[in-house]
């Protein structure tokens, strides 16, 4: 037997064990017994020819092969659900079904709500679930690659995506100088920053600015940065989505024609890119943020 012989229930078992961290907790989730889950996992490992979990008193931890297999299992199960949803949608003439979206904080707060409002008005049968993911490390693209999201709203720094994903640019947002309102010399203040801010899209510009010191204050997210700047603790360089709502104590200054921009786009799998719900949401975001030309992004 081979991986092609894996049944959907075996894929659900694999995902449950990977996410629950043990056979007994996975059994509760699946409504079965621990011995049945253990037997199923051994059968899956025989079919794949690899060890998927390290067993011990700690439970069951996925091996690297197990992590990869669980990601594929999530994506296969999601495509089975999408198959049913798209078939019913085609029959009824209406888009419906679940849509899982992963977005970084400012995109979830500013970019998605108006697009989701339009989507709900046009296609009330689409059931959207949004998760906020820090755009560091794998970020939102990692959620899509792991099968935990159908669509990621991501920052596209170097023009490429993780292997096996596709996407496109939705908008390009400029950066501005943010500082306490009324300060006579804001560029002399300490720099406040957060981990998600300066990626490959701004690094070269950042390095060329003699007036920008190394960050002396680190915050958890862009909201905390704005609060610190408003309290007079420093200045910051921030993208437009983070500045949609600025308190009166904060001023925003244009950085001029050489100011940096970052590309914000969508990320999905080639299979899900063709589904009706994903296409519908991308259309609504594009309608709200028309660009001179649609830029496609390729896998790295």
C-alpha positions, 0 to 999 in steps of 0.5 A: 500500500502507498500514500495513494491508499490513504482515506480521508478519515486517516488524514483527519486522524493524522491532523488531529494527532499533530494538532492535539499532541497526543493519541488520547486527546486526538481520540476525544476530538475524533470521537473514538478510542486511543487504541483506534487512533494509535492503530490508525497512525501505525497504518499511516506510517506503514503506508508512507514508509516514515515515522510521523510521530515521536512517542513518549510520556510527553504525548506524540510530537510530529517529526519533520516528516509528520509536520510535512504530512500533516500540512499536506493532509490539511490541504487535501481535506480542505480541497475535498471540502472546497470540491463539495462547496464549489459543486453546490455553488455551481448548482445553486448559482451562488457562492457559499461555503467556508473561507479561512483567512490569515492576515497580519494585524493592520490588514485584519483591522483596516484592509479586510473589513470593508472587503468582507462587508462587500463579500457578505452583501454579494455572497451571504453564503460564504462563511469567513473566519479570520485569524490574526498572524504575526508577519514574522517567520513563516507568517501568513504564507506559512499558515497557507502552506501548512493548510491552516488558511485558504488565503493569506494577506501577506507582506511580499518583500522580495517578490517570491513566495514559499514553494508551492504557493501563488499570489499577487499584489493587492496594494503598495503602501508608503511609509511615513515618519510618525512622531509626537505632535508639535515636537520641534525636532522629531528626527532627534528622538529615539526610534520605536519599532516592532518586529514585523516592521522592517522586512526586505522591502525596506531594508536597503532604504533603512540602511541608507538613512543616516538620521535613523538610529537603531531602535532603542524601544521595541513594542509588540505590535504597531498599535503599541508603537503608536501609543508609545510615540503618542506618549512622547517616547520616540519616533517611528517609521510606519506603513500606511495601513498602520496609520489609518487611525492616529491619535491626536497626540501623534503627527504623520510626516511624509518622507518625500519621493524616495520614501519606501513602500511595501507590497501587500498581497494575497497568498494561496495554493494553486488549487484554492486559487481557483475556488469561487470563495477565494476568487470572490474575496480577492476581487473585492479587495482589488475593487477597493484598492485598484492598482495600475497593473496586476502583479503576480507573484511566483513561488520561490 
